[in-house]
Amino acid sequence: MALKNNITDGTGTDYAAQVLSNNALKVQSVPESSKGIPPEELANLRLFRGFLENAGSADANVDGSTTSAEFIIESSLNRNLWVTSVRFLFEGVNLEMNSNDFRRFGNATSANTSLTNGLLFRSIQSGETVELFADPIGFMGDFFTYADDYLNLINSVGSQEDFLSFDLDFEKPVVLAEGGSDSLRLVIQDDLTGIDKFQVLVRGYQEFTS
């Protein structure tokens, strides 16, 4: 036996919920209001964009074959950083993913040749290291194992010079807690100087704690 129920606004307006012909409950999305919230609270969460860096440089097309190079973003005082995604950006030749360039690492390797040691990508939180790549990246095509989206603009930078990017979204934000040693790190263990441009953009939001 079906029971008839009325769902109404409890503030005295007598606004009632409705059931549509397909038995769906009709609701209305109302924008969140900032009324009554102090300005400092409204500004507590702010968008963040930044690059992984090594000694102040975001250019990761370096030679890490003898001594590995780490490109890092770290936690800082009075700020929690919530990283929701990263974008790997490349420019150069031999970056056409609809060709055999899939099985090389741009101009850093020859055709059908992987990086010798590969790229590592990891987070360090509360002293615990988590590898964000199950295996080191050796071929450019290995990024597709982890990428949620990509863009490949062929011959867009110049004659035979391509643009390539891979977007990695995190199922849960990587939180770099304030004042600690938390970090997000790209470890380069090969000579990538053959790539014209290689940078890693970090996206998310930051929470100021004081």
C-alpha positions in Angstrom: 0.0 0.0 0.0 1.4 3.4 -1.0 1.5 6.2 1.6 1.0 9.8 0.6 3.7 12.1 2.0 4.2 15.8 1.6 7.7 17.3 1.7 7.6 21.0 2.5 9.9 23.8 3.5 10.1 23.9 7.3 10.5 27.7 7.4 6.9 28.6 6.9 6.9 29.2 3.1 4.9 26.0 2.3 7.1 25.4 -0.7 6.6 21.7 -1.6 8.7 19.1 -3.4 7.2 17.7 -6.6 7.3 14.3 -8.3 7.7 14.3 -12.0 5.9 12.0 -14.5 9.0 9.7 -14.5 8.8 9.4 -10.7 11.9 11.7 -10.2 11.9 14.1 -7.4 12.1 17.7 -8.6 14.6 19.9 -6.9 16.2 23.2 -7.6 19.9 24.0 -7.3 20.4 27.2 -5.4 23.8 29.0 -5.6 25.7 28.9 -2.3 25.4 32.2 -0.5 28.2 34.1 1.1 25.8 36.1 3.2 27.0 36.4 6.8 30.4 34.7 6.2 33.4 36.9 7.2 35.6 37.9 4.3 38.7 36.2 5.7 36.8 32.9 5.7 35.7 33.4 2.1 39.3 34.0 1.1 40.6 31.0 3.1 40.5 28.6 0.1 42.2 29.9 -3.1 43.0 28.3 -6.4 46.6 27.3 -7.0 48.7 27.0 -10.2 52.4 26.3 -10.0 55.2 24.3 -11.6 57.4 21.6 -10.2 60.8 23.3 -9.9 64.5 22.4 -9.4 66.6 25.3 -8.0 63.9 27.8 -9.0 63.6 26.5 -12.6 60.6 24.8 -14.1 62.5 23.6 -17.1 62.7 19.8 -16.8 64.5 19.1 -20.1 67.8 18.5 -18.2 70.4 15.8 -18.1 69.7 13.5 -15.1 71.7 10.5 -16.5 74.7 10.8 -14.1 73.0 12.5 -11.2 69.2 12.4 -11.0 67.4 15.7 -11.0 64.2 16.2 -8.8 61.5 18.7 -9.7 59.5 19.5 -6.6 56.6 21.3 -5.0 56.7 21.3 -1.2 54.4 22.2 1.7 54.9 25.7 3.2 54.3 27.5 6.5 50.6 28.3 7.2 49.3 26.7 4.1 47.9 23.3 3.2 48.2 22.6 -0.5 45.6 20.3 -2.1 46.9 19.1 -5.5 44.0 17.8 -7.6 45.8 17.3 -11.0 49.0 17.8 -12.9 49.8 18.5 -16.5 52.9 17.3 -18.3 53.8 19.8 -21.1 56.2 19.0 -24.0 57.4 20.8 -27.1 59.8 19.6 -29.7 60.2 17.2 -32.6 59.1 13.5 -32.6 56.1 14.0 -30.4 53.4 12.8 -32.8 51.4 10.2 -30.8 49.6 8.9 -33.9 53.0 7.6 -35.2 55.9 5.6 -34.1 56.9 8.5 -31.9 54.6 6.7 -29.4 57.5 4.3 -28.8 60.3 6.8 -28.1 60.7 9.7 -25.7 60.6 12.6 -28.2 64.1 13.6 -29.4 65.7 12.3 -26.2 65.7 8.7 -27.7 65.7 7.2 -31.1 62.7 5.3 -32.6 61.6 2.2 -30.7 64.0 3.1 -27.9 63.0 3.7 -24.3 64.6 5.9 -21.7 67.3 3.9 -19.9 66.0 4.5 -16.4 62.8 6.3 -16.9 60.8 9.0 -15.0 59.6 8.6 -11.5 56.7 10.5 -10.0 56.0 10.3 -6.3 54.3 12.0 -3.4 55.8 12.2 0.1 53.2 12.7 2.9 53.9 12.3 6.6 57.1 10.6 5.8 55.5 8.0 3.5 56.4 7.7 -0.2 53.8 6.7 -2.7 54.9 6.0 -6.3 52.3 7.6 -8.6 53.6 5.7 -11.6 53.4 1.9 -11.2 56.5 1.7 -13.4 59.0 4.3 -14.6 58.0 6.2 -17.8 60.3 5.0 -20.6 58.3 5.6 -23.8 56.2 8.8 -24.3 53.3 6.4 -24.9 53.6 5.2 -21.3 51.9 8.4 -20.1 48.6 7.0 -21.6 48.6 4.4 -18.8 47.9 7.2 -16.3 46.5 10.1 -18.4 42.9 11.1 -18.0 43.2 13.4 -21.1 45.8 14.5 -23.6 46.4 17.1 -26.3 48.7 16.6 -29.3 49.1 19.6 -31.7 51.3 18.4 -34.6 53.6 20.9 -36.3 52.0 23.7 -34.3 55.1 25.1 -32.6 57.1 25.2 -35.8 58.0 23.2 -38.8 58.1 19.6 -37.5 57.8 20.9 -34.0 54.9 19.6 -31.9 53.0 20.3 -28.7 52.0 17.5 -26.4 50.4 17.5 -23.0 49.0 14.8 -20.6 46.6 15.6 -17.8 46.5 13.4 -14.7 43.6 13.8 -12.3 43.9 12.4 -8.8 41.0 10.4 -7.4 41.7 12.1 -4.0 43.7 15.3 -3.7 47.3 14.9 -2.7 47.5 17.1 0.4 50.8 18.7 1.3 50.3 19.6 4.9 51.7 22.9 6.3 55.1 23.2 7.9 56.2 19.6 7.3 58.3 17.8 4.7 55.4 16.8 2.4 56.2 17.1 -1.3 55.3 16.1 -4.9 58.3 15.0 -6.9 59.3 14.2 -10.5 62.6 12.3 -10.6 64.6 12.5 -13.9 67.2 9.8 -14.4 68.0 10.3 -18.1 69.3 12.9 -20.5 66.2 14.9 -21.6 68.1 17.8 -23.2 66.9 16.7 -26.6 63.4 17.9 -25.6 62.8 21.5 -26.5 60.5 22.1 -23.6 59.3 20.0 -20.7 57.4 21.4 -17.7 55.0 20.0 -15.1 52.1 22.2 -14.1 50.4 21.5 -10.7 46.8 22.5 -10.2 44.5 22.5 -7.2 43.8 24.8 -4.3 45.4 26.1 -1.2 44.1 26.5 2.3 45.5 29.1 4.6 45.6 28.1 8.2 46.5 31.5 9.8 
